[in-house]
Amino acid sequence: MPCSGSSIRPAPTRGRAQPGRRAPARPRSPTASGHVPGGDFLMAGAVSSRSAGAVPHAVMAPLASGFVLLLLPQLQRLPFWLSAVAVLTCAWSVGQHYRWWRPLSKPWRLLLMFALVVIFITTHVSSFTVETAAAFFVLTVALKWTELERPRDVFIMVMILCYLAAVTFLFEQGIFWSLAVLLAVLVLFGSLRSLSGGGAKAGPGAWRSMAWTLLKVLPVVVVLFFIFPRLGPLWSVPLVSEGRSAGLSESMTPGDFADLGRSGERAFRVSFGGAAPAPSQRYWRGLILDQFDGQTWSRSQQASGDRVGRVNRSAGIGELGAGEYEVLLEPSFQPWAYALGGTRPLTGNVMLTEHGLVQFSRPVDTVVRYRMQQSDLDTMAPVDAGLRARYTALPEGFNPETRAWAQRLAADAASDSALIDTLMTMFSELPFFYTLQPAPTGTHSVDEFLFQTREGFCAHYAGALTFALRAAGIPARVVAGYLGGEPGLNNDYLLVRQYDAHAWVEAWVGGPSGGQWLRLDPTAMVAPERVQENWRQALERGEGESATNWARRDYASGPVLDWVNLRLDAANYYWQRFVVDYQGDTQRSLFGKFPGAPSLATLGYWTAAFLAGVVAVVGLVMIRQERTRPSDPVMRYAMYWYRWLKRRNIQTTPGQTPLQQAELAAREFPRHRASVIGFARALNGALYNPESSATLQDLAQRWQRLKKVPRSAGRRRSPSRA
């Protein structure tokens, strides 16, 4: 026996070779040493005399559940047909396992594989991105479900799904999806635990064991998270397919802003070094729309960001100073960023354009953080002759009534400033209405809006004012961005959502030698509450049945739901800022405060030394365990039985069989007599009767039930304890 002092001793007349006859084979490990190639996870499932080669029932449920959990964050990126294929192949594999239908033959599997690969190539032939590769990987996982027949296939599937979990973090890095992926991995390990237990369902004890293993590994992960050197990629490919966008686009039509007004998705969050500016000053400039074709405003300079690679997401750490603020931008798949007017970049991952806009070198395909600082210098270029021609250009044949009206006002005005005051006053005095459900307009949209319908939202007002200013000879342009922002938890940051999208006007007042850009917001003249509050609040407080009903329909919430959403958003914000965004610049800023300011090479030495220490400790523990752990699986369960008796103070004597010991234990635990006697009978048969029907799977199942017996609950009270 492997344990000194053990009272379990095989009978001398059983299990040994007799003269002239061969000893019957006991249900042991396939190798002479008792070791199963592939590890302990495959041992019990591989050696079962009754179910060798079959996947135990208890494995399928956690395996399929883990796959579904990992598939959920992929659904928004996968085409519908691929998501359906993944779900159907998983369901087919489960039904095949329970013999609800016959398995697919090899020719049918080959035909299915060929058809699905052809469909995938046909639908993704025009793009090669990480997103495309991830989608193809999901397809391979779906095909693997069609050949899940043996324990070895389960082991391979779990390893593949663990890799799928890692791929998920390329696209989803929020705290909630991270917890979902962690749960999926734990469930997959549960399937391996069931496989190693001979098909026994993983009970509370097994889950506690896995949780304890996770806790032991957690300190190592935390240390490596901080000290492992953050190096930039040597090469990269686009993360997502071209053409995808979120939030504001490179053109503006009224319908686009109406759609954004119905979205409560996050656009970005902002934290300030001092007090946040007043709501009326929170104009977040994003892009300039200076071309008009009669219906749509668009950019004259299209995005020139490199589509290859990924944007630098790190912005360092440290307290924000006065006049500084930090933006945590959600993926927009566009190269532009958002900033207040009169500010300049404080970090190197964004750049300032000649028009005072902030841009990245590549499209933003992940959450990115950057810092800005208030500047006394004018960050917007003056208007020369070339820019004046661009900012006064109008298409011919559109809106003749507005042209004539603006030219008459320009002739009567004493100056450009006086004309601007006249136009802005008109919006506040005439019966204009702010609504997201305006009457449709035709070819001469500006004429119909100014002189007939007089109802619309920011896109209508900004476009009409820009057209009128240009018709009067004043350079003007539409600026698209966001307005406002609602306080986050404890006022630690501002949360700007898609329904805060806004458009306003910038007009040039002055000549080529001197002048300035004026911000004009005609929407504020019609609906001042839109400037003081966000779009949702303005509509909820707005007059008119249509606006109120629209707000109730699209923003139905309550105090409890708002309270929960606020705290969930705060948890995700801090997770993104302090965990996900711990990149190269942030790591260097952190360790730069240490004595000696260790370099990346020094961090590499620290990491190597730490890993060497961990490997050494783990190796010593494994060597010690191997010296005391029998390789024979039956003898291992005998060791477990002896330890179970010892921990419950069951006094045994040398020479007793497991059944005799079980009788003693059953007297102390009468409520659990069936579990105690059942395991001992199975162990006794495996030890002393090799031809017994007891199998490792039976032993494993009975051992799981026996472990649930508490050390004191249900114990018989002796007279001395009474």
N, C-alpha and C positions, 0 to 999 in steps of 0.2 A: 504494500500500500504506500501511496506517496506521502501520507501524513503520519508522522511518528505518533504513536499512541492510538492509532485508529483501531477500532475493535472489529472492523469488517475484514474478514479473511475468507478467501475462496475455499470451498471444500476440497480436500485433497483428491477425492475420487472423481470429480467432475471437471471437464474441460481439459484433461490431460490425455496425451496419446497413450493408448494401451498397447501392449505387445501384439503385433500382428494386425492392427487396425489403425486407421488414420483418425486423428481427433477431429470432431465436427467443427466446421468454421463458425466462429462467433460473429455476430453482427458488429464488426469493428470498422475502423477506417480502411479505405482501399489500399493503403500502403502499409508496409510492415511496421514502420515507425509510428503509425497512427496519425501522421500529418496528411492533410488533404491539400493538394495543390490548388491554389486560388484563395486560401485563407479560411479563417474560421467562419466567415459569413456564409460560405457555401457548404460547410461541413455537413450539417445535419440534413439539409435538403438533398445532398448528393449521396448520402450513405443509407438513406431510408430503404429498408428491404422491401417495403410494400409500395412506395411511391417514388422510387428512383427515376429521375428524369422528368418528373412532373412538378409543376409550379404549385406550391401549396395555396389553398384558398385564401388564407389570411394575408397573403402577400399582395393580392390584386387590388384590394380596396385602397390601402395607403398609396400604392404605386399610381393608380389612376387618379386619386385625389391630388397627389403632388403634381402630376402633369397638368391637371385642370388649373391649379393655382398658378403654375408657371405660365400657362397659356393666357390667362386673363390680361396681364399687362401687354401682351402682344396683339390683342385683338384690334386695337385702334390703328395699328400699322399694317396688319395683314389684310390681303384681299379676302372678301367674303368666302370665296370658294375654297381657299386654303384653310381658313378657320374651320369651315364645315368638314373638310377632309380630315383635319386633325382630330376633331371631336368624334367623327364617325368611325375612324380606324381604332381609336381608343375603345369606343363602345363595342365595336365588333370583336376586339381582342378579349374584352371582359366576357361577352356572350359566348365566345368560342371556348373560353376557359371553363365556364359553367355548363358547357355542352348544350347551349340553347340552339346552336346551329353548327354545321360542320365547318372545319377550318378551310381556308383557301388553299388550294393546291399550288405547287410551285409554278406551273405555267400561268395560272391566274395572277399570282403575285408579280411575276415578271411583266405581264401585260399591264397591270395596274401601275407599276413603277414607270414603265415606258410612257404610258399615257399622261401621267401626272407630270413627269419631267418635261414632256413636250409642251404641255399647257403652261408650265412655269416659264420655260424659255420664251414662249410666244408672248406672254404678258409682261415679261421683264427684259425684253431684248434691248430696249433703249436706255437702260440705266444700269450702272455698276456702282453700287454704294454699299456701305456696311449694312444698311437696311435691307438691301437685296440679298446679301449673304445671310443675314439673320433669318429672312423669310425662307430661303432655301434650306437652312438648317432645320427649321420647323417642319418642312416637308420631309426631310430624312427621318426625323423623329416619328412623324406620322407613319411612314412606311415601316419603321422598325416595329411598330405595334402589330403588324400583320404576321410577324414571325416570332412572337413571344411565346415560346413553347417549353423551354427548359430553364432550370435555375440559373444557368450561365447567361441566358438572355436577360433575365431580370437584373443580374449584376451589371451587365453592359448597359442596359436601359437606365439604371440609376446613375451610372457615371455620365451618360449622355445628358440626362436631365440636369445634373449638377452643372455641366457646361452651359446648358441653356439658361440656368439661373445666373451665371456670370454674364452671359450675353445680354440678359434683361437689363443689367445695370448700365449698359451703354445708352439706353433710351429712357429708363425710369429710375430716378435716384431720390425720389421723395421718401420721407420716413415711412409712409404707410405702405407703399409698394415694397420698400426694403423689408419691412416686417412680414409682409405676405410672402416674399421670396424666402426669408429665413424659415417661416413656418413650413413652406413647401419642402425645403431641404430636410427639416426635422421629420416630416412625414415620410419622405423617401428613405431616410435612415431607419424609420420604423419598419418599413417593408424589408430592409436588409436584416433588421433584428428578428423579424418573424421568420425570415429564411434561415437564419442561423439557429433559431430555436426549433427547427424541424417542422415549421409550419404553424407553431403555436401563435395565437394572436398576442400582439404586444400589449401587455397590461400596464397598469399604473407603475409597477416596479420597473418595467423596461423603459417607460418614458422618464421616470425619475433618474434612471441610470444615464440616459442620453442627455438629460438636462445637466446632470452633474459633470459629464464629460465636457459639455459646452462651457460650463463655468470654469473648469480647469484650463481650458484653452483660451478663454477670454483675456486673461492678463497678457498672454503672449501676443495676441492680436492687437491689443491696445498699445503695447510698447512698440511693436513693429509699425503700427499706424503712424506714430509720431516720429520715429527715427529713420524709417526706411527712406532713402534718398528719392526725392521726386524729380525725375528726369523727364525732359521733353521728348516727344516721340521722334524717332529717326525718320519715319515716313508715315503718311496718313492718306486716307481716302475719304470722300464725302460720306457723312454719316447718314444722310437722308437723300431721297430722290429730289432732283431739281424740279422746280415748279411748286413745291409745297410752301405754304406761307400761313402765318397766324397773325391776327391783329391787323394793323394798317398795311395797305398795299401801296404800290407805286402810282395808283390812280385813285380818283375820288369821284364817285357818283352818289347821289343821295341814298340809293338803296344800300350801298356798302355800309354807311354809317348807321343806317337803321338796323342792319343785321348785328353790328357790333353792340348797339344799344340794348340788344336782347341777350347779350352774353355776359355772364357774371364771372368768366374766367379771369385769372390773374394776368395782368400785363407786366407789372414789376412792383417791387417794394423799395422804399427809400427810408434811410435813417440819416438823421442830421446831427452835426457836431454841436449845434446850439439849438435855438428855438426854430421850429419849422416856420416857413413863410406863411402869410395869411392865405386863406383859400383863394382869394381873388388874384394872387400872384403865382399860383401854381400852374403855370403854363409850361408843359413839358414838350419842347420842340423836338420833332422827329424828322420830318422831311418837308421839302419845299415843292409845291406843285405850281408850275409856271407856264404850262402849255394847255390851251383850251381848244377843243375841236368842235365846239357847239353844244356838246352834251357832257363831256368828261374832262376833268382837270387831271393832268399827269405831269411827270418829271421830264424835263428836257435833257437832264443828264441821268442816264440809267445807272443802276448799281454796277460798279466795276469790281466788287469784291471777288477775290479768288474763290472759286467753287471747290477747290481741292484743299483738304485739310480741315482743321478745326480751330476755332478761335481760342486765344489764350484767356482762360477763365479766372485766373488768379489776380487779386488786387492787393495783396499784402494784408497786414494786420495792424493793430494799434488804434488808439483812440482818435476819433475825428476831432479836428480843431474847429475853431470858429469860422464860419463861412464855408465849411466843407460838408459834403454829403456823399453817401454811398448808395448805389443802385444795385439791386439784385434783380436782374432781368430774366424773364422767362423765355424759353425758346420761341423765336419768331420766324426763324429760317430766312431772315433778311439781314443785311449788313448794318442797318442803322440802329443807333441807340437813342436814348431820350435824356434830355437835360434842360435845366432852366436857362433862360436867356442870360447872357453876361457871365457865364461860367466856362471854365476851361478844364481839360482833363488833368487829373492829379496822378493817374496811373498810366503805364505804358501800353495797356492792352486796348485803348481806344485812341482815336485821333480826331483833331478838330479841323473841319473843312473851312474853306474861305467864306462860306455863308453862315458860319457860326453853328453848324450842325456837328454832332458827334457820331462817328461811324467806327465800325470794326473793319479789319482787313478781310474778314470772311463772314459768311452768313452765320448767325447765332443759332446753332442746333442743339444747345444744351443751356442749362441755367448758368449765367455768367455774372460776375460782380465787377464793378468798376467804381472809381471815385472821382468826384468833381470838386472844383474849388471856385469860389467867387472871384471874379477878375474885374479890375477897374478899366481894363483896356477894352476897346470896342472889338468884339469878336466877329462882326459882320462886315464884309467888304463894302466899300462905297459903290455907287452906281456910276459907271462911265457911259460913254456913248453906246458901246455894244450892249451893255446890260440894260440900258434904257430902252433900246429897241426890243429886247427880249421881253421886258416886263410891261411893255405897252402894246404888244402884239395881240390882235384879235382876229378870229376867222371871218372871212367875208360872207355876207348873206345871212347872218344870224342876228336876231334881236335888234331890228332897226329902231324900234320905239325907244329902247333903253339908250342906244347910241345918241339919238337926237336929244333926248332929255338930258343926258349927262353933259353934252356939249353946250346946251343952253345954260345949265348951271355953272359950267366953267367960265363962260363968257361973262356972267353976272358976278362971279365971286372975285373978291379983292385979292385972294392968294390961294395957294393950294391948301393951306391950313384951314382957311374959311370954308372952302368947298368940302373938305373932309368933315368939318363940324356940321355943315348942312345935311350931308348924307347920313351921318350918324343920328342926328336929331330926327330925321324923317322916320327912322326905324322905331323910335320911341313914341312919336306922336301919332303916326298913322296906325290903323287897326291891323297890325301884324300879329300872327299867332304862332306859338311854338308847339309843335306836335310831331310825333313820329309817324303819323298816318295822314300825310298831306294829300291833297287832290293831285292826280297825275297831270303832267304837263307834256306839251308836244315839242315841235321842232324849235320854236322860239321860247325855250324854257325860262330864260331870265325875264323876258317881257311878260309872260303869263304869270310868273311868280310876283313881280313887283307891282303889276297894275291890275291883276285879276284875283288870283287865289289868295295871295298874301298869307300863306301858311306853310310851315316847313320846320326844319331843324337846322343845325349848325352848317351842314353842307350847302343848303339852299342859301342861307344868309351870307356865308363867306364867299361863295361863288358869285352871287349877284353883286355884292359890294366890290369885289375885285374887277368884275366886268365893267361896272360903272366908272370906277377910278381909271381904268385903262382907257375907256372911251373918252374921258375928260383929259387924257394926256398925263396922268400921274402914274408913275411906275408902281405896280402892286403885284402881290403874289399871295397864293393861298398857302398857309402853313398847317400841316396836319400833325397831330400829336395827341396829348391827353391833357385833361384839365381836372385839377383837384386831387382827390385821394382821401380815403377815410382812415382814421387812426386805427392802428393795430392794438394788440394787447398791451395795456399799461402805457399807451402812447409811445411805445419804443420805436415804432416805424409807421410810415404811411403805406397803405395798401391801395394801389391803383389798379382798377379792373378794366376790362374791355368796354364796359358801358360808360367809362369815363372818356372814351375817345371823343375828340373835339377838333374842329377846324376853325381857324380865324384868319385874319388878313394882316399882312405887313405892307405898309405904304412908305415910299421914299419921299421925304420932304426936304428940298434943297437942291442945289446944283451939283455939277461934277466936282467942284472944288470943296464943297462942304455940305453936309446935310446929315440926316439920320433916318433910320428905319423906325416907324411908329407901329406899335401893335394896336390893331383895331379889332374889336370883337362885337359885331352887330348883334349876335345872339344875346349878349349881356344887356343890350338896350331893349330887347323884346322880352326876355325872361331873365331878370337879374338873379333869381334864385338858382339858375343853372350855374352861375359862377360861384355862389356861396355854398352850394350843395352839389352832390354828385347827381348824375342823370337819374338814377333811381329815385332819390329823395325828391328831386324837382318834379318828377312826374307824379309821385305819390301825393305831393302837395299841390299839384297843378289843378287849375280849374277846368271844368269840362268833363263830361261823362266818358268820352273816349280815352282821354289820358289816364283817368283814374282806373278805369276797367283794365286798360293795358298794363298798368303797373301791378294791379292785383293779380292778373293772370300770369305775368312773367316773373314776378318777384315775390310770390307768396312765401311768407316766412313769419316768424313770430319771435318773441323775446328769447324763448328757450333755444330755438334753432340758431338764432344769431349768436347767442352766448356760446353754444357748442362750436359753431363755425369759426368764431374768433379765436378760440383756443386751439382748435385743430390747425388753423392757419399759422398761429404763432409757433406751434411745435414743428411744423414743416419749415418755417422760416429759419429758426435756429439750427435745425438739422442741416439745411442747405448751406447756411453761412459758416458754421463752425466745423462741420464734418465733411460734407461733400466738397466744399470749396477749399479744403486743406490741400493746396497744390504747391508748386515750386516756390513762387514768390512768398506765399504765406509761410511755408516751412522755413525759408531763409530769414524772413522777418522775425519769426519766433525764436530760432536758435541764434540769431544775431544779437539777442539780448543776453545770451549766456556768456560767461567769461571766456575770452579767447575766440568767440564767434566761430564755432566749428564750421568747416566747409563741407561741401557735398562728399568729398573724399573721406573726411573724418566720419561723417554719418555712415558712410559705407563700411568703414572699419568697425564702428560701433555695432552696426547691424550684423556683420559677419561674426563678431565675437559673441553677441547675444544668441544668435542662432546656434553657434557651436556649443554654447553652454546648455541651451535647451535640448539639443540632440544628445549631448553627453548625459544629462539627467534622465531623459526618456530611455536611453539605451541601458543605463544602469538599472532602472526600474524594470524594464522588460527582461533583462538577464536574471534578475532576482525572481521575477514571477515564473519564468520558464523553469527555474530550478525546482520550484515547488508545485508546478502545475503539470499534471499527467497529460501525455499526448493522446492516450486512449480516451475516446469520448465517454465510454461507459464508466471508466474509472474516475473520470472527471465528475460525473454525477454522483458517484460514491463519495468523493471528497466534499461535494456540496452538501450531501446528506449528513456527513459527519459534522460539518460546520454548523448545520441547522440544529442538530441535537445539542452541540456544545453551547451555542448562544442561548439556548432555552433551558440550560442546566439540567438536561436529561442524563442521569447517571447510568452508564452502560458498563458492561464487563467484557473482557476479551473472550472471543469465541462466539459471541452472539451474531446471529444473522440479521440483515435489515428488518425482516419481519418480526423477530424477537424484540429488536430495539423499537420498532414501531408500536408494539403493544405497550411498552413502557411510556412512550410519548402520548399514545392515545388515552392513557389513564390521566395524564396531566391536561390534555386538551380534548375532552370528550365531545365538544361541539364540532370539532374538526376531524373526528375519527376517520371519516371516509377519505378525506384528502391524504391523511398521514398513511393509512393502511394501503391506499391505492398506489401511492408512489413507492412505498417499500416493497410491495408485491411486484411491481414492474422492475425495480432495481434488482430484487432478489432473483427474478427470472433471467434478467440479462447477465447477472454474474455467475449463477450456478447452473443454469439450464440454457445452453446456447441455442437449442432448438425451440425455445419458447417463442410465443407470438409477440412478445414485447419488442418494440422497436425504439430507435432513438427518438422518433417523432412522438411516440406515446410517452416516453420518459420526459421529453421537453414539455409537453402539454401538462403532464401531472406535476412537474416541477414548478411551472408557472402558478398552478393552483396552490401548491404547498407554500410558496413564498408569501402568499397573501395571509397566511396564518400569523396573527400578531404574536409577539413574544409573551404577552401576559393576558390578552383578552380571551375569555372563555376558559381560563385555566381553573382546574379543580383546586379548591381551597383545602389544604390539609388542616388537621386539628391544631397544629402549632401555629397556623396563620390565622385561625378563627379568632 
